[in-house]
Amino acid sequence: MSDLSAGLLAAIFVTFFFAWVVKGVTGMGLPTVAMGVLAP
């Protein structure tokens, strides 16, 4: 179905969960935090 591994999907999920938590605590935007973590 997809060539994404389970580990990669888990990393993406954890990144967006972390960004959501930071957004709630600090009020920063989710895309700002997520792109900072996902960028190489």
mmCIF file as Biopython writes it, N, C-alpha, C and O atoms, coordinates in Angstrom:
data_model
#
loop_
_atom_site.group_PDB
_atom_site.id
_atom_site.type_symbol
_atom_site.label_atom_id
_atom_site.label_alt_id
_atom_site.label_comp_id
_atom_site.label_asym_id
_atom_site.label_entity_id
_atom_site.label_seq_id
_atom_site.pdbx_PDB_ins_code
_atom_site.Cartn_x
_atom_site.Cartn_y
_atom_site.Cartn_z
_atom_site.occupancy
_atom_site.B_iso_or_equiv
_atom_site.auth_seq_id
_atom_site.auth_asym_id
_atom_site.pdbx_PDB_model_num
ATOM 1   N N  . MET A ? 1  ? 0.830  -1.194 0.000  1.0 0.0 1  A 1 
ATOM 2   C CA . MET A ? 1  ? 0.000  0.000  0.000  1.0 0.0 1  A 1 
ATOM 3   C C  . MET A ? 1  ? 0.873  1.257  0.000  1.0 0.0 1  A 1 
ATOM 4   O O  . MET A ? 1  ? 0.655  2.163  -0.804 1.0 0.0 1  A 1 
ATOM 5   N N  . SER A ? 2  ? 1.844  1.312  0.885  1.0 0.0 2  A 1 
ATOM 6   C CA . SER A ? 2  ? 2.700  2.482  0.993  1.0 0.0 2  A 1 
ATOM 7   C C  . SER A ? 2  ? 4.124  2.030  1.291  1.0 0.0 2  A 1 
ATOM 8   O O  . SER A ? 2  ? 4.341  0.971  1.880  1.0 0.0 2  A 1 
ATOM 9   N N  . ASP A ? 3  ? 5.082  2.836  0.881  1.0 0.0 3  A 1 
ATOM 10  C CA . ASP A ? 3  ? 6.470  2.463  1.137  1.0 0.0 3  A 1 
ATOM 11  C C  . ASP A ? 3  ? 7.022  3.101  2.413  1.0 0.0 3  A 1 
ATOM 12  O O  . ASP A ? 3  ? 8.232  3.079  2.639  1.0 0.0 3  A 1 
ATOM 13  N N  . LEU A ? 4  ? 6.157  3.664  3.242  1.0 0.0 4  A 1 
ATOM 14  C CA . LEU A ? 4  ? 6.590  4.226  4.518  1.0 0.0 4  A 1 
ATOM 15  C C  . LEU A ? 4  ? 6.689  3.115  5.554  1.0 0.0 4  A 1 
ATOM 16  O O  . LEU A ? 4  ? 5.762  2.322  5.719  1.0 0.0 4  A 1 
ATOM 17  N N  . SER A ? 5  ? 7.807  3.065  6.241  1.0 0.0 5  A 1 
ATOM 18  C CA . SER A ? 5  ? 7.991  2.036  7.257  1.0 0.0 5  A 1 
ATOM 19  C C  . SER A ? 5  ? 7.243  2.420  8.530  1.0 0.0 5  A 1 
ATOM 20  O O  . SER A ? 5  ? 6.875  3.579  8.723  1.0 0.0 5  A 1 
ATOM 21  N N  . ALA A ? 6  ? 7.026  1.439  9.387  1.0 0.0 6  A 1 
ATOM 22  C CA . ALA A ? 6  ? 6.328  1.684  10.650 1.0 0.0 6  A 1 
ATOM 23  C C  . ALA A ? 6  ? 7.126  2.640  11.528 1.0 0.0 6  A 1 
ATOM 24  O O  . ALA A ? 6  ? 6.545  3.471  12.226 1.0 0.0 6  A 1 
ATOM 25  N N  . GLY A ? 7  ? 8.439  2.529  11.500 1.0 0.0 7  A 1 
ATOM 26  C CA . GLY A ? 7  ? 9.288  3.417  12.288 1.0 0.0 7  A 1 
ATOM 27  C C  . GLY A ? 7  ? 9.183  4.868  11.848 1.0 0.0 7  A 1 
ATOM 28  O O  . GLY A ? 7  ? 9.143  5.777  12.677 1.0 0.0 7  A 1 
ATOM 29  N N  . LEU A ? 8  ? 9.140  5.079  10.535 1.0 0.0 8  A 1 
ATOM 30  C CA . LEU A ? 8  ? 9.015  6.431  10.012 1.0 0.0 8  A 1 
ATOM 31  C C  . LEU A ? 8  ? 7.660  7.022  10.379 1.0 0.0 8  A 1 
ATOM 32  O O  . LEU A ? 8  ? 7.572  8.182  10.783 1.0 0.0 8  A 1 
ATOM 33  N N  . LEU A ? 9  ? 6.616  6.232  10.241 1.0 0.0 9  A 1 
ATOM 34  C CA . LEU A ? 9  ? 5.286  6.712  10.613 1.0 0.0 9  A 1 
ATOM 35  C C  . LEU A ? 9  ? 5.213  7.040  12.097 1.0 0.0 9  A 1 
ATOM 36  O O  . LEU A ? 9  ? 4.587  8.026  12.486 1.0 0.0 9  A 1 
ATOM 37  N N  . ALA A ? 10 ? 5.846  6.225  12.924 1.0 0.0 10 A 1 
ATOM 38  C CA . ALA A ? 10 ? 5.863  6.483  14.363 1.0 0.0 10 A 1 
ATOM 39  C C  . ALA A ? 10 ? 6.626  7.776  14.660 1.0 0.0 10 A 1 
ATOM 40  O O  . ALA A ? 10 ? 6.201  8.561  15.508 1.0 0.0 10 A 1 
ATOM 41  N N  . ALA A ? 11 ? 7.738  8.004  13.976 1.0 0.0 11 A 1 
ATOM 42  C CA . ALA A ? 11 ? 8.519  9.229  14.186 1.0 0.0 11 A 1 
ATOM 43  C C  . ALA A ? 11 ? 7.715  10.460 13.790 1.0 0.0 11 A 1 
ATOM 44  O O  . ALA A ? 11 ? 7.760  11.480 14.478 1.0 0.0 11 A 1 
ATOM 45  N N  . ILE A ? 12 ? 6.986  10.370 12.692 1.0 0.0 12 A 1 
ATOM 46  C CA . ILE A ? 12 ? 6.151  11.490 12.255 1.0 0.0 12 A 1 
ATOM 47  C C  . ILE A ? 12 ? 5.041  11.746 13.269 1.0 0.0 12 A 1 
ATOM 48  O O  . ILE A ? 12 ? 4.759  12.897 13.602 1.0 0.0 12 A 1 
ATOM 49  N N  . PHE A ? 13 ? 4.413  10.685 13.760 1.0 0.0 13 A 1 
ATOM 50  C CA . PHE A ? 13 ? 3.351  10.823 14.743 1.0 0.0 13 A 1 
ATOM 51  C C  . PHE A ? 13 ? 3.883  11.465 16.026 1.0 0.0 13 A 1 
ATOM 52  O O  . PHE A ? 13 ? 3.255  12.370 16.576 1.0 0.0 13 A 1 
ATOM 53  N N  . VAL A ? 14 ? 5.033  11.000 16.499 1.0 0.0 14 A 1 
ATOM 54  C CA . VAL A ? 14 ? 5.618  11.551 17.728 1.0 0.0 14 A 1 
ATOM 55  C C  . VAL A ? 14 ? 5.982  13.029 17.530 1.0 0.0 14 A 1 
ATOM 56  O O  . VAL A ? 14 ? 5.794  13.841 18.435 1.0 0.0 14 A 1 
ATOM 57  N N  . THR A ? 15 ? 6.499  13.372 16.355 1.0 0.0 15 A 1 
ATOM 58  C CA . THR A ? 15 ? 6.854  14.755 16.066 1.0 0.0 15 A 1 
ATOM 59  C C  . THR A ? 15 ? 5.634  15.658 16.138 1.0 0.0 15 A 1 
ATOM 60  O O  . THR A ? 15 ? 5.672  16.713 16.771 1.0 0.0 15 A 1 
ATOM 61  N N  . PHE A ? 16 ? 4.545  15.243 15.488 1.0 0.0 16 A 1 
ATOM 62  C CA . PHE A ? 16 ? 3.349  16.075 15.506 1.0 0.0 16 A 1 
ATOM 63  C C  . PHE A ? 16 ? 2.697  16.105 16.884 1.0 0.0 16 A 1 
ATOM 64  O O  . PHE A ? 16 ? 2.107  17.119 17.257 1.0 0.0 16 A 1 
ATOM 65  N N  . PHE A ? 17 ? 2.789  15.016 17.649 1.0 0.0 17 A 1 
ATOM 66  C CA . PHE A ? 17 ? 2.271  15.025 19.017 1.0 0.0 17 A 1 
ATOM 67  C C  . PHE A ? 17 ? 3.076  16.005 19.867 1.0 0.0 17 A 1 
ATOM 68  O O  . PHE A ? 17 ? 2.506  16.782 20.634 1.0 0.0 17 A 1 
ATOM 69  N N  . PHE A ? 18 ? 4.416  15.965 19.729 1.0 0.0 18 A 1 
ATOM 70  C CA . PHE A ? 18 ? 5.279  16.897 20.454 1.0 0.0 18 A 1 
ATOM 71  C C  . PHE A ? 18 ? 4.951  18.337 20.066 1.0 0.0 18 A 1 
ATOM 72  O O  . PHE A ? 18 ? 4.880  19.208 20.932 1.0 0.0 18 A 1 
ATOM 73  N N  . ALA A ? 19 ? 4.752  18.593 18.780 1.0 0.0 19 A 1 
ATOM 74  C CA . ALA A ? 19 ? 4.416  19.944 18.311 1.0 0.0 19 A 1 
ATOM 75  C C  . ALA A ? 19 ? 3.077  20.393 18.879 1.0 0.0 19 A 1 
ATOM 76  O O  . ALA A ? 19 ? 2.908  21.566 19.211 1.0 0.0 19 A 1 
ATOM 77  N N  . TRP A ? 20 ? 2.126  19.475 18.994 1.0 0.0 20 A 1 
ATOM 78  C CA . TRP A ? 20 ? 0.815  19.801 19.557 1.0 0.0 20 A 1 
ATOM 79  C C  . TRP A ? 20 ? 0.942  20.174 21.034 1.0 0.0 20 A 1 
ATOM 80  O O  . TRP A ? 20 ? 0.297  21.114 21.500 1.0 0.0 20 A 1 
ATOM 81  N N  . VAL A ? 21 ? 1.776  19.435 21.766 1.0 0.0 21 A 1 
ATOM 82  C CA . VAL A ? 21 ? 1.986  19.731 23.187 1.0 0.0 21 A 1 
ATOM 83  C C  . VAL A ? 21 ? 2.655  21.098 23.340 1.0 0.0 21 A 1 
ATOM 84  O O  . VAL A ? 21 ? 2.239  21.898 24.177 1.0 0.0 21 A 1 
ATOM 85  N N  . VAL A ? 22 ? 3.684  21.371 22.541 1.0 0.0 22 A 1 
ATOM 86  C CA . VAL A ? 22 ? 4.366  22.660 22.611 1.0 0.0 22 A 1 
ATOM 87  C C  . VAL A ? 22 ? 3.401  23.784 22.258 1.0 0.0 22 A 1 
ATOM 88  O O  . VAL A ? 22 ? 3.429  24.844 22.884 1.0 0.0 22 A 1 
ATOM 89  N N  . LYS A ? 23 ? 2.555  23.563 21.270 1.0 0.0 23 A 1 
ATOM 90  C CA . LYS A ? 23 ? 1.566  24.566 20.877 1.0 0.0 23 A 1 
ATOM 91  C C  . LYS A ? 23 ? 0.646  24.888 22.036 1.0 0.0 23 A 1 
ATOM 92  O O  . LYS A ? 23 ? 0.336  26.053 22.282 1.0 0.0 23 A 1 
ATOM 93  N N  . GLY A ? 24 ? 0.210  23.867 22.746 1.0 0.0 24 A 1 
ATOM 94  C CA . GLY A ? 24 ? -0.687 24.090 23.875 1.0 0.0 24 A 1 
ATOM 95  C C  . GLY A ? 24 ? -0.018 24.786 25.038 1.0 0.0 24 A 1 
ATOM 96  O O  . GLY A ? 24 ? -0.641 25.601 25.717 1.0 0.0 24 A 1 
ATOM 97  N N  . VAL A ? 25 ? 1.244  24.475 25.277 1.0 0.0 25 A 1 
ATOM 98  C CA . VAL A ? 25 ? 1.949  25.033 26.428 1.0 0.0 25 A 1 
ATOM 99  C C  . VAL A ? 25 ? 2.423  26.455 26.159 1.0 0.0 25 A 1 
ATOM 100 O O  . VAL A ? 25 ? 2.276  27.329 27.013 1.0 0.0 25 A 1 
ATOM 101 N N  . THR A ? 26 ? 2.993  26.695 24.977 1.0 0.0 26 A 1 
ATOM 102 C CA . THR A ? 26 ? 3.621  27.988 24.711 1.0 0.0 26 A 1 
ATOM 103 C C  . THR A ? 26 ? 2.803  28.892 23.797 1.0 0.0 26 A 1 
ATOM 104 O O  . THR A ? 26 ? 3.047  30.098 23.744 1.0 0.0 26 A 1 
ATOM 105 N N  . GLY A ? 27 ? 1.845  28.334 23.085 1.0 0.0 27 A 1 
ATOM 106 C CA . GLY A ? 27 ? 1.060  29.137 22.164 1.0 0.0 27 A 1 
ATOM 107 C C  . GLY A ? 27 ? 1.703  29.298 20.798 1.0 0.0 27 A 1 
ATOM 108 O O  . GLY A ? 27 ? 1.175  30.019 19.952 1.0 0.0 27 A 1 
ATOM 109 N N  . MET A ? 28 ? 2.842  28.637 20.563 1.0 0.0 28 A 1 
ATOM 110 C CA . MET A ? 28 ? 3.477  28.698 19.242 1.0 0.0 28 A 1 
ATOM 111 C C  . MET A ? 28 ? 2.653  27.890 18.247 1.0 0.0 28 A 1 
ATOM 112 O O  . MET A ? 28 ? 1.895  27.004 18.643 1.0 0.0 28 A 1 
ATOM 113 N N  . GLY A ? 29 ? 2.794  28.186 16.976 1.0 0.0 29 A 1 
ATOM 114 C CA . GLY A ? 29 ? 2.063  27.468 15.956 1.0 0.0 29 A 1 
ATOM 115 C C  . GLY A ? 29 ? 2.585  26.056 15.748 1.0 0.0 29 A 1 
ATOM 116 O O  . GLY A ? 29 ? 3.792  25.824 15.810 1.0 0.0 29 A 1 
ATOM 117 N N  . LEU A ? 30 ? 1.686  25.115 15.503 1.0 0.0 30 A 1 
ATOM 118 C CA . LEU A ? 30 ? 2.075  23.727 15.274 1.0 0.0 30 A 1 
ATOM 119 C C  . LEU A ? 30 ? 2.993  23.589 14.063 1.0 0.0 30 A 1 
ATOM 120 O O  . LEU A ? 30 ? 3.998  22.885 14.162 1.0 0.0 30 A 1 
ATOM 121 N N  . PRO A ? 31 ? 2.704  24.222 12.924 1.0 0.0 31 A 1 
ATOM 122 C CA . PRO A ? 31 ? 3.614  24.076 11.781 1.0 0.0 31 A 1 
ATOM 123 C C  . PRO A ? 31 ? 5.026  24.593 12.075 1.0 0.0 31 A 1 
ATOM 124 O O  . PRO A ? 31 ? 6.004  24.035 11.578 1.0 0.0 31 A 1 
ATOM 125 N N  . THR A ? 32 ? 5.133  25.645 12.871 1.0 0.0 32 A 1 
ATOM 126 C CA . THR A ? 32 ? 6.440  26.202 13.212 1.0 0.0 32 A 1 
ATOM 127 C C  . THR A ? 32 ? 7.277  25.162 13.956 1.0 0.0 32 A 1 
ATOM 128 O O  . THR A ? 32 ? 8.450  24.961 13.642 1.0 0.0 32 A 1 
ATOM 129 N N  . VAL A ? 33 ? 6.679  24.517 14.923 1.0 0.0 33 A 1 
ATOM 130 C CA . VAL A ? 33 ? 7.397  23.534 15.723 1.0 0.0 33 A 1 
ATOM 131 C C  . VAL A ? 33 ? 7.656  22.264 14.922 1.0 0.0 33 A 1 
ATOM 132 O O  . VAL A ? 33 ? 8.765  21.731 14.945 1.0 0.0 33 A 1 
ATOM 133 N N  . ALA A ? 34 ? 6.639  21.774 14.213 1.0 0.0 34 A 1 
ATOM 134 C CA . ALA A ? 34 ? 6.774  20.519 13.476 1.0 0.0 34 A 1 
ATOM 135 C C  . ALA A ? 34 ? 7.823  20.628 12.371 1.0 0.0 34 A 1 
ATOM 136 O O  . ALA A ? 34 ? 8.627  19.710 12.205 1.0 0.0 34 A 1 
ATOM 137 N N  . MET A ? 35 ? 7.837  21.709 11.621 1.0 0.0 35 A 1 
ATOM 138 C CA . MET A ? 35 ? 8.806  21.842 10.540 1.0 0.0 35 A 1 
ATOM 139 C C  . MET A ? 35 ? 10.218 21.987 11.085 1.0 0.0 35 A 1 
ATOM 140 O O  . MET A ? 35 ? 11.173 21.541 10.450 1.0 0.0 35 A 1 
ATOM 141 N N  . GLY A ? 36 ? 10.362 22.604 12.249 1.0 0.0 36 A 1 
ATOM 142 C CA . GLY A ? 36 ? 11.669 22.696 12.870 1.0 0.0 36 A 1 
ATOM 143 C C  . GLY A ? 36 ? 12.213 21.351 13.288 1.0 0.0 36 A 1 
ATOM 144 O O  . GLY A ? 36 ? 13.422 21.124 13.242 1.0 0.0 36 A 1 
ATOM 145 N N  . VAL A ? 37 ? 11.330 20.456 13.697 1.0 0.0 37 A 1 
ATOM 146 C CA . VAL A ? 37 ? 11.760 19.121 14.136 1.0 0.0 37 A 1 
ATOM 147 C C  . VAL A ? 37 ? 11.940 18.182 12.944 1.0 0.0 37 A 1 
ATOM 148 O O  . VAL A ? 37 ? 12.862 17.366 12.936 1.0 0.0 37 A 1 
ATOM 149 N N  . LEU A ? 38 ? 11.073 18.287 11.944 1.0 0.0 38 A 1 
ATOM 150 C CA . LEU A ? 38 ? 11.125 17.371 10.801 1.0 0.0 38 A 1 
ATOM 151 C C  . LEU A ? 38 ? 12.225 17.732 9.795  1.0 0.0 38 A 1 
ATOM 152 O O  . LEU A ? 38 ? 12.682 16.863 9.052  1.0 0.0 38 A 1 
ATOM 153 N N  . ALA A ? 39 ? 12.650 18.980 9.760  1.0 0.0 39 A 1 
ATOM 154 C CA . ALA A ? 39 ? 13.670 19.383 8.798  1.0 0.0 39 A 1 
ATOM 155 C C  . ALA A ? 39 ? 15.007 18.732 9.130  1.0 0.0 39 A 1 
ATOM 156 O O  . ALA A ? 39 ? 15.364 18.621 10.303 1.0 0.0 39 A 1 
ATOM 157 N N  . PRO A ? 40 ? 15.744 18.301 8.121  1.0 0.0 40 A 1 
ATOM 158 C CA . PRO A ? 40 ? 17.041 17.652 8.371  1.0 0.0 40 A 1 
ATOM 159 C C  . PRO A ? 40 ? 18.097 18.591 8.886  1.0 0.0 40 A 1 
ATOM 160 O O  . PRO A ? 40 ? 19.227 18.172 9.135  1.0 0.0 40 A 1 
#
